[in-house]
Amino acid sequence: MKFKIYHTKEPKSGEAISALGWCNNEEVYSCSEDHQLFRWTSTNREFMQVAKLPDDFAPTDLHWLLPKGAAVTSSGGAAGGKGSDTLLICSGDGRFIILNKSARVERNVSAHSGSIVAGRWSPDGAGLLTAGEDGIIKIWSRSGMLRSTVVQHEGQIRCARWAPNATAIAYCQGPFVAIKPLAANSKLTKWRAHDGLVLCIAWSNNTDMLASGGEDCRYKIWDAQGANIYTSVSDDYAITSLDFSPDGELLAVGGFNMLKLCHYSGWSHSINRFNQDVVGSLFNIVWSADGTQVTAGTSTGTILFGHIIERELRNRNLKAVTAGRKTILLHDIVARTKDTLDFSERIIKWELGYGHLVVATSHQVHIFNENYINTPIIVDGRAEIKIIILGKKNFLLVDNNSIWIYTYTGRLHLNPRFPASQSQIPHLNSRCVSLGLDTLAIRDYSDQSLIHVFDLLPGATRQEEPYTIQNKSALVEVAVCRFGNPDDQYLVFIDVNRDLFITNVRSGPDYIIHKIGTQVCTVMWSSDTNILVGLHDSCYSVWYCPGEACTDPTLIALTTFTFDTSEFGKNITLENFEGANVTFRSSGAIFTVSVKTYCVILHKLFADNSWERALKLCRLVQNQILWATLAAMASKRNQLEISEEAFSAALQIDKVNYLNFMKDLGQSSPEQMAENSIMNGRVQEAEIILLHNRKIREAILFCLRMHRWSKALEIAQKHDSDLELVMKERRKYLQALGREEHDPSYLALQN
């Protein structure tokens, strides 16, 4: 992956380009010390003078106000094809002006005693910040009225940026980088970032990482607490500008005659070197809203335009590579064929998987089947696509206004909506949306501990009325399994404490959440089985049976295997999990590791209900993880004979004794089915089984055994049965604990 760079044929000004910004995906506005505001077209690099600024107004920064519902770039590039209509320009004498699109000055405000080094509209468009050389950062209303002064220091501020959620401001001062939360009585986070002066910073929208560049000729990646993630090798010259792409996956870094394309974790994809007389130092690197183009002003007055080429995706036997703005090369490695796919519009997003290639251009979506490459299905009217997620049956599109789920035949399957979804969709990213086999999960943006779950089965009531899953803490990632039967669909999610939880999405509002891991950075389900892989700081874990074993910590420990990743290097990312192969990437290198192949075969035998073949496989291999996986699966599906042998082989003697007790209750009797549900952690299901079969006394004894005192009393009163037994067991329970009765229901009966 690299940039293909173009530059203007001749500079329109001998001065450096001091301010630059995208108005939409096609137009760039620039101004310099010649006091002229130009509009450039990215495709042919033609320009037109828009306005002449006052002679005493020396521009230092420029930023377009985002239109409603648009995505935001880390440096403030305007998002959306419709473009912006309000422009903020700051000057060297401490003033800023607000212009409309017809270049008429609407506000002219004197803000600082020195030069304004940064002016940025907030991500929600409700206000703006200005940072000056006088060491002050101020927040203004949209109309230019002063709201507050958030930072006052003696030192000079070089750069300032909003947090993605507009709750904090990051700025650099000398060799330090600081984060100032806007909440009252909040603590300032400040750390020494570079050996020399920090010249530029950027804050990623989706990964919540910060990047900084300085006079020590290095760029560094930080998390929001100031911990260093990555430090680059020293370049020949200072790093003068950098910017994250809108989706947070890429980072552009500029210096003297140098433009580098990097992964968000820091390592470099490619580097471009330029002629000193033509380019010089790069200032104001800005991504377009669709994340496919970049522009930069230079010290010689030349403007650079670039777009990404040679971006590559692989899936099984297919490999797709972008060869230009409108061209994709598709290779079939097995058949040894190569197809060139040309499009009439610029390619925005594209994904490859499940035998299909889905390409989103400026106003269309093209669906290619690997068997019918020459006859794609085209969906019109879908513009500004920012997320594409492929599933086994459907694929998902997210634009700036809505979420769309299509089948691979081009039919619209669902347009999911939830409360306040219209205002939250611009903030969605690939980590908070997950498409499974028959389920869609979306993390809420306003309440980040909430997950909306949609059922994608035809005719399901939860298509239009999703149910919600509430966690105790905020969530950073959700993932729905991509394989299995409709009743075996699981959802995992990671919270801000990096704990991993799982729940069955078919449980509906009666869901139960189980914790299965800690210190997890990211997770991914296999495309062919319900096997889960999770990445930690210095290792990765494979959960071979997370859904069925989640109710028993012993089974989770037996079916989970952890491997060290120190040999891979640092800054590892999880790229893909196809079949039995897991793909990692570290510093640009791709590492492929295999999970236990026999476990993959075992999962496929479970899907076909081939229990005898599964048992023969475990007897052949004699592996403890395999036996534990079989035991968890068999016990859930009431295969007592098989689960007894599997638990015995896994040395779970207590469970073998319990299974023998269950067998004495009678084959397929309600009592046996209820005990099996208890063994699998489904307490509510066990109670329903007993009541449905009119086993009232057994249901009461079950509630007493599980210390469900209120439910036991409710059943006894409703059916007028064994009330004295319930009161007797309650008294014995309180006497053993040495406590007095406090439950109002029991107190009423005692009186």
N, C-alpha and C positions, 0 to 999 in steps of 0.2 A: 504494500500500500504506500502511495506517495502522492505528492502534489504535482500537478501539471501547471506550470506558472506562465502567466502572460503579464506584460507590463505595458503601460502607455508608451506610445512611440516617442513622445517628447514631453518633458515636464511643462506644464502650463504656468509654472511659477518657479523661480529660482530658489524660493524659500522651501523649508521643510514642511511637509504636510502635518500640521499640528492637530487636526481633528478629522475624524473619519467615522462613518456609520452607515449601516444598511437601512434604507427606508422600507424595502420589501425584498423579495428574493431575486429581483432583477436590477434594482437601482441602488447606487451608492452616492452619498453626499459627502463632500470634502470641502475644507476651507483651510487657509494658511494665512501667513502674515501679509499677503497682498490684499486682504479684506474682501475676497471674492468667494462666494458660495457656488460650487459646481455640482451638477448632477451627472453621474456616470452610468452607463449601461454595461452590465457585467459581460454580456455576450459578445458585443463588438467593441467595447471600450471607448465608445463615443461619448462626448461630454457636451454639456450645455450650461452656460452661466445662469444661475437662478436668481441671485441677489447680490447686491453690493453693500457690504457692511460699512458702518461709519469708519472714518479714517482713524479715530482714536480708540477703536475697538480691535484689540489683537486677540484672535480666538486661540484658546488653549484646549478645549474639549467640546465634544458634540455628542448628543444622545437623542434618539427618537423615542417618544412616548409610545408604549406598546398599545395596539388596539385591543379592545375588549375581547377576551377569549383566546388571545395569542400566547404562544409559548415564549419563553424568555431565554436569551443567551447569557452566558456568564458575564460578559462584558457589557451587555445591554443592547445587543443588536436587535432591531425590531423584528418581530416574528409575524408571519402571516403574509399571504400573497396580496391581500388588499392594501397592505402598507399602513404607515402611521400618518398622522396629520398634525402632530405637535412636535416641534423641535426645540431642544434646549442647547444653547451655545454659551460657553463660559469664556471669559476674557482674562487678559493679564493684568488688568487694572482693578480686579475684584468685583466686576459686574457680571451678571448673567442676563440673557434675554430669552424670551419664549416667543417663537415664531409659529404661525400656522403654515399650512402647506403652500399657500400663495405668497409666502415670504413676508407677510406683514407682521411687524413687531407688536405683540400683544402685551408683553410685560418687559420692563427694563429695571432691574433691581441691583442696587449696590449692596453687595453681600459681605465682602472681606476687605481688609486693609491692604492685603497683598494680592498676588496672582492666585486665581482659582486653578488648582491642578486637576481637579476631578469634579464632574457634575453628572449625576445619575438619577433618572427616574426610578422610583421604587418598583419592584416586580408587580405589585398590584395596581400601580398607576395612581395611587392616592396622594403621593407627594414626591419630593425629590431631595437629594442631599447635595451639598457643596462642600468641598474640602479645599482649604487654602494654605498658602505658604506661611500664613500667620499662625499655623498650628491649631486651627479651629475647624470643626466639622459642624455644620448646621443642617437642620431638616426644615424644609419649606412645604407649604401646602401646594396643591396643584395650580393654584392661581398666583403663587409667588409670595404668600404671606408667611412670615417666620413663625415656626411652631416651637422649636427648641434648639438649644445649643448642647450637643451631646458630648463633644470632646473639646477640651481647652488645654493646650500644651504650649510650652515655649519653643519646642523644636518644630522644624518644618515637616509638613506632611507631603509625601510624594504621590500617593495614590490611595483611593478609597473605593470600596465595593459593598453593595448590599448583600446580606444573606439571601439565599433563595426564597425563604419564607418571610423576608422583610422584618425579622425580629431582632436583627443584629447588624452591625457594620464592621467590616474588616478594613484596616488601614495600615500603612507602613510609615515608619518614622525613623530615620537613620538606619541602623542595622536591625531594627526591631519590627516585628509584625504584631498587631494587637487586634483583638476582637472585643467590641463593646456591645453587649446586649442592651436593647432599648427598654427592657422591663425595669421598673423601679427597684432600687436597692440591689441591683445585680452587680456581680463582680467582673472587673476587667481581666481578660486573659491576654497576657503579653509575654513574648519570648524573643530571644535573640535568634534571628533567622539566618543572617549572612555575616561574613567577616567584614564586608564593606557596606556601602549604602544599598538599601533595597529600592529598586527602581520601579517595579511593577508587581501587581498581585492579581489573582483571578479566583473566583469562588464557583465551584461546579454546582450545577443545579441538582443533579440526581445522585451523585456519589457523596456530596457534602464534604468534598476535599478542597483544600486551598493550594494554589501554586504561587510561588514567589520567584522572582529573578532579581539579581543584583550585580553590583560592580565587581564581585569576586568571580564573575564569569560562570556562575553556576545557576541552575534552577532547581528548586526543591518542591516536594509535595508534602503537605501536612494534613492531619485530620483536624476536626473542629476544636479539639482540646490542645492543639499545639504540638502533638507528637509527630516526629519526622517519619514519613513513609518512604521517601526516596530522595536521594541526593545525586545529581548528575556529575559526570566528570567535568573538569574545568575546560571551558571553551577558550578560544583565542581572545575573544572580546566580551564585553559586558552584555548581559541579557537585558534588552531594552523593552520588550513587550511579550506578553503571552496571553492566551485565552483558551478556555474550555469550549468544546462544541456544545450545542444546545442539549443533546442527549447525554452529555457527560462522559462519552466513551473515548474522546480524542482530545489532545492538547496541542495547540500550535505555539511554538516558541520562536521568537525572533531576536536577532542580534545584528552585528555588523556584517552585511553581505551574507546573511545566513537565515534560512527559514527551516525549522525542523518540525516534523509531524511525529507526535508521540502518543503512546497509550496513556490513559488517564492515570495509571499507576507510575508513570515516569519514563519507562524505557522507550527507545526511539524506533519508529517504523522506518523513517527515511530522513535525509537531510538535503537541502538545496543550497548551493553556493552561487553567488552572483558576482557580476563585474563591479568593481569598486566605483568606477566612474558613473555607472548607471543607477545603482541602488543606494549604497551606503548603509547607514543604520536603519532598521525597521522600527516604526512607531505605530501604535494603535492597530494591532492585529485584531480583526473582528470577523467572526463567523457569520454566515447567513443563517436565517431561521431554520432552514431545512437541513443544516449541517453538512451540506455537500460542497460549499464554496467558502472561500476565505479571501479577505482583502487586507492590505496593509499600506500605510503611508510610509514614505521614506524621507531621509534627510536631504536627498537631491531634488525633491519635488515630484518624483515618479510614484505612481500608484501601481501596486502589484495586485493581480487577480489570479486566483488559483482554484482548481477543483480537484477532487480526489479521483485517482484512477488506480487500477490493479488491486481493488478491494476484492478479497477472495472468500468464498464460502464453500464448505465441503459437506456432503451428506451421502454416506454409503458409497455408491458408485458414481455420484455426480459431483462435478466441481464447476462453479460459476465464478467468472472474473469480469469486473468492469474494465472495458477497454477505452471508454470515453464517456462524454456526458450522456450519450444516447445509445450506447452499445454495450452488450453483455456477451461474453463468450462462454458457452456451455459445453463442458466436456463430459462424455460418458467414458469412464476409465475402463470399464469391462468391455463395452462394445467397440471402444477405440474410435468413437465418432466425435466430431466437433461441429457445433452449430453457432452461427453468429446471429444474435438477436438484435435487430435495429428497431428503435422506437422513434416516434415522431416528436416526442417531448423529452425534456430532461428527466433523468432517473432520480427519484427522491429517496425511496426506500425499497429494499428487496430482501426476501428471505427464501431459503432453500430447505426443503424437508418433506418427508412422507411422499416422495416421488413427484413433488410439485415445486415449481418456481413461481413465486408471487412477486410481481414487480409493480410498484406504485410510481407513476410519473406525475407530472404537474396537475393533470386533471383526469387521469384514468388509472385503473388497476387491471393489469394483465395477469391471467392465470394460465400457466403452462403445465401440461402433463408430460412426464418424461417419455411417454409412449406416443404423444401427438404434439411434438414441439412446433410444427408448422401451422397448427390451428389453435391459437390461444383463445381463451374466453376473455372478453373485455367488458369491464364494468365502468360505465361513464359516470361522471359527476362526483367522484371521490377525489377531492383536492386536499393538499396540505397534510398528507398522511405522515404521522410521526412515529407510529409504532405498528409493526406487523408481527403477529405471533401465530405460528402454524400449529394445528392440532391434527389428530388422526382423521377426524371427520369434517372439521370446520377450520376456518382461520379467522383471526380477529384483526380488525383495523381500528386505529384510534386517530382521529384528526383533532382539530382545535375545538370542535363543537360537540362531538358525539362519539359513541362506540358502536361499531358495526360488526356483526358476525355473519359470514358468508359460508356457504358450502363451496366445494371445489367445482361445482357446475355453474357458479356465478349467481346462485339464488340467495337472496337476503333471508337469513334464518332468524335473526333477532337483532333488535336495537335496544339493548338493555339500558334501563334508567333506574335510578335510586334517588332518595331525597337529596336535593341540592347538587345533583350530578352535573348540571350544566356549568356551574361555577368551578367544579373540581376537576373536570376533564383536562383543562390545560396544564394541570400540575401532575398528571399521571406519568409514570415511567414504567419501564419494563419489569422492575422489581416489585411493584405494587399491583400488577395485573397478571393473572395466570389463567391460561386456558387448558383445561383437562380433556378427558375423553368425552364426558357429558356434563361438565361443570365449568362455570366461570366464577372466579373469585377476584374481587376488587377491594383493595384497602381504601378506607375512607380517608380523605385528606384533612377535613376539619377535625375529626376525631380519629386519630391514627391508631387507636386500639380496637377499631371496629372493622369487620370484614363483611362485605355484601356477597352472598352466594347465590348464583343463578343456576337453575336446572335447565340444561339444554335438550333434554329428551323431548321428542314431539308430544305436544298436548300437556306438558307438565304445567301445573299451576304456578310453580315458582319461576317460570320464565318472566312473567310480568310482575310478580310479587315476591322478590327475593327475601330470604330470611337472613338474619345477621348473626355473626359470631363476635362476642365481646371478650377481649382479653384484658388482663389487669394493667398491662403497660403498653406503651406505644410499639408499633410493629414497623420493621424496616423491609421485610420481604415476605411474600406469600408464594406458595407453589402447590398446584393441584396435580395429582398423579395422572399419567398419560396412558395408562393401561389398566386392564382388569374388567371384571364384570360390573354391571351398573350398581350392584349392592356393595362393591368393594372399592369405592372411590374415597380417597383420603386427601386431606389438606394439611400441609405443614406450613409453619410460619416462624419467623425469627423476630424476637423483640429487641428493644434497644440494649438490653443486657446481654444480648447474643445467646440467649437460651432458645432451644429448638422445641416446638410443641407440635402435636399432631391431633387431629380429630377426624371422625368419619363424617363426610358431607351428607350422607344419606340419613343421618340421625335427625336432621331438621332442627327445630328449636330445642329439642332435648339433647343437644350435643354435650359431649364430655371431652375435656381437653386433658391430654397427657403430655408430660415433659419427657423427652427422650434424648436430649443432648444439651451440652453447655459449650460456651465459647465457640460458637459456629459463625463463620463469616458469611457463607452463602451455601445454598443447597440446589440439587437438581435431581429430578426423577429420571429413571431410565425410560426410553421410548417404547420398550418391548415388555418390561416387567415392572412390578411394584417394588423395585429396589431403589434405594435412595443413597445418594452420595453427598457428603457435606465437607466443606473446606474449613480447616482451622488455621491458626497462625503458622504452625510449623508441621502440620500433619493433615491427613484427610481421613474421614471415617466412611464406612459403607454399612448401611443398615439393610440387611438382607430380608428382613420381615418386619418393617416398622409398624404396619397397620394392625396385623393380627397379634403381635407381641407387645403392643404398647401398654396394655393393662397390667403387665407383669414385669417389674424391673429386672427380675432374674432372666426372663426370656430375652428382654432387650439386650442385656449384657452378653448373653450367649450368641445372639444373632448379629452382633455388631463387631466389626473388625476395624482397627485403626492402624494406618501406615504412616511412616515418617516421610516427609517431603524435603528434608534438608538437602538431598542430592539434586533436587530440581532448582535450587536457588531461592531467592526472595521474590516478593511481590507476585505470587502465583495467583492465577485466575482460573476459574472453572469454565471451560469452553463448551463442552458437549458430552452427552452420555447416550450413546447409541448402542443398543443391544448389550453386549458385555464389555464394551470399550469406553473408558472414560478419558477425555482429552483435557489436558491442562496446558496452560501457556505461562512461561516465565521468561521475562526479558526478551520476548520475541520468539523463543524456541518453543516448539510444540512437543509435549510428552504424552504418549498414549499408554495407559495401563489397563489391565483387564481385571474385572471382578471374577469371582469364582464361577467358572462356566457351568459347573454342575448345578449351582443355585439358580442360574438363568433357566436351565433345562427344567429344573424342579418347578419353577413358577409357571412355565408353559404347560406342564403336566397338571398342575392345579387348575389352570384355566379350562382344561379339557376334562376335568374330573377323573383323571386316570390315576386313581389312588394306588392300585396294585403296582403299576409301573413306577410310581414315585417311591414306593416302599422298596422295590427291587433296586432302584438307583442308589438309595441310601445304604442298603446292605452291601452293595458293590463298592461304594466309595469309602464308607466308614469314616465320615468326617463329622465332628461334633456340631459345627455350624449347620451342616445339612440336616442332621437329626433334629436340632432345635427348631429349624425352619419348618420341617415336616410336622413336628409336634404342635407348633402354634397354629399352623394351617388346619391340621386334622381336628384339633380340639374345637376350633371355631365352627367347623362344619359337622360336628357331632359324630366324627369317625373315631369312636372310642377305642376300638381294637388297635388301629394304627397309631393313635396318639399314645396309647399305653406303651407300645414297643418303642416309639420314638423317645418318649420321656425316659424310659428305662435306659436306652442307649446314651442319652444325654446326661445320665446320672442324676435325674430329678426324682428321687425316691419318694418325697412327700407327695408329689403329683401322681405318681403311680399308685400310691395307697388311696388317694382321693378318687382316682378313676375306678379302682376296685370297689370302693364304696358306692359309686354311681351305678356300676353294673348290677349291683344287688337290688337296685330300685326298680328294675324291670326295663326291658328293651323299649325305647321310644315312649316311655311313660312320661306324664307331665312333670313328675318329680325329678326324673333323670334330666329332662330338657332344662328344667329350671336350675338344677345344680350345675349343668354344663354352662349355662349363661353366667352363673355366679363365678365359675372358674375363669371365664373370659372377661370378667369385669363388667358385665352388663346386668347390673342389679335391677334396674327398672324393668328390663325385659323378663327377668326371672319372676318378678312379682306379677306381671301381666299374664304370663303363662299359667301360673297357679290360679289366679282369679278367673281367667277365661275358662278353665276346666273345672270350675266350682270346687276347687280344693281350698276351702276357706280356712280350715284349721291349719293346713300346711302353710298357707300364705301368712297367717298370723305368727306361727312359729318361725317362719323365715324372717319376718320383720323384727321379731324379738332377737333372733340370732345376729342380725345385722345392726342391732341397736337403733332401728328406725321406730322409735317409741310412738311418735305422733301418728305415723301411718298404721302401726299395729292397733292403736286405740281406735282410729277411724274405721278400720275394717271390722273390728269386733263390735262397735256400736252399730254400724250400718247393717250387719248381718245378724246381730243379736247372738253372738257366738263367742264363747271363751273369754268373756269380759273379766271374770275372776282370775283367770290365768294371767291375763295381761297385767292386772293390778298387783298380783303376787310377784311376778317377775320384776316389775318396776320397783317394788319395795326392796326386794333382794339386791337389785342393782344399786339403789341409793344407799343401802346399808353397807354394801361393800366399799363404796366410795366415801362413806361418812358424810353425806350431804343431805340437805333438806329438799323437799319437793318444791319446784319452782314453776313447773309447766302449768298454765292455767287450766288446761283440759283435765289433767289428773287431779288438781286441787279441787275442781268443781265436783268430781266424783267422790273424793274423800269427804267433802263437807255434806 
